[in-house]
């Protein structure tokens, strides 16, 4: 199985450590689960088909968005910069 490539609405690839706005709040991409051979993320790939973990300490703490739902959150997940 090939790794997924998860992208923001703006077209940039989602990467661990990215600074983002999540529902308008500063946040960080803590985990990108897209490679079934990565032992750190393989559980998320097996359970959810991949996705991203967002660290948003101001509001929700941590939020996991499954890969098949990322498009639904495009407006609420905005790329700011790479760390």
C-alpha positions as CSV (number, residue, x, y, z in Angstrom):
1,X,0.0,0.0,0.0
2,X,1.4,3.4,-1.0
3,X,1.3,6.3,1.5
4,X,-1.5,8.8,1.1
5,X,-0.7,12.4,0.4
6,X,-2.9,14.7,2.5
7,X,-3.2,18.3,1.4
8,X,-4.6,21.6,2.6
9,X,-7.2,23.4,0.5
10,X,-4.4,25.7,-0.7
11,X,-2.6,22.7,-2.2
12,X,0.4,22.3,0.2
13,X,1.1,18.9,1.6
14,X,0.1,18.5,5.2
15,X,3.3,17.8,7.2
16,X,4.1,17.2,10.9
17,X,5.0,20.4,12.7
18,X,3.1,22.7,10.3
19,X,1.7,25.8,11.9
20,X,-2.0,26.1,11.1
21,X,-5.2,27.9,12.0
22,X,-7.9,25.5,13.2
23,X,-11.2,27.2,13.6
24,X,-9.3,30.5,13.6
25,X,-7.0,29.5,16.5
26,X,-3.3,28.9,16.2
27,X,-2.5,25.2,16.2
28,X,0.1,22.7,15.1
29,X,0.0,19.5,13.1
30,X,1.2,17.0,15.6
31,X,0.8,13.8,13.6
32,X,0.2,12.9,9.9
33,X,-0.9,9.3,9.5
34,X,-0.6,8.4,5.9
35,X,2.1,5.7,5.7
36,X,1.1,2.2,6.9
37,X,4.7,1.2,7.4
38,X,5.3,4.0,9.9
39,X,5.1,2.4,13.4
40,X,4.2,5.8,15.0
41,X,1.1,6.2,12.9
42,X,0.2,2.7,11.5
43,X,-2.7,2.3,14.0
44,X,-4.4,5.5,12.7
45,X,-4.0,4.2,9.1
46,X,-5.5,0.8,10.0
47,X,-8.3,2.2,12.1
48,X,-9.2,5.3,10.1
49,X,-7.5,5.1,6.7
50,X,-5.1,7.8,7.9
51,X,-5.6,11.4,8.9
52,X,-4.0,14.2,10.9
53,X,-3.8,15.0,14.7
54,X,-4.1,18.7,15.4
55,X,-2.7,20.2,18.6
56,X,-4.9,23.1,19.6
57,X,-4.1,24.0,23.2
58,X,-6.4,27.0,23.3
59,X,-9.6,25.2,22.6
60,X,-9.8,21.4,22.1
61,X,-6.4,20.1,23.0
62,X,-6.0,17.4,20.4
63,X,-8.3,16.6,17.5
64,X,-7.9,13.8,15.0
65,X,-9.4,14.3,11.6
66,X,-9.7,11.1,9.5
67,X,-8.3,11.4,6.0
68,X,-11.8,10.9,4.4
69,X,-13.1,13.9,6.5
70,X,-10.3,16.4,5.8
71,X,-12.1,18.0,2.9
72,X,-15.1,18.7,5.3
73,X,-12.7,20.7,7.5
74,X,-10.8,22.6,4.7
75,X,-12.3,26.0,5.6
76,X,-11.5,25.4,9.3
77,X,-7.9,24.1,8.7
78,X,-5.6,26.7,7.2
79,X,-2.0,26.3,6.5
80,X,0.2,29.2,7.9
81,X,3.8,28.0,7.7
82,X,6.3,25.2,8.1
83,X,8.1,24.9,11.4
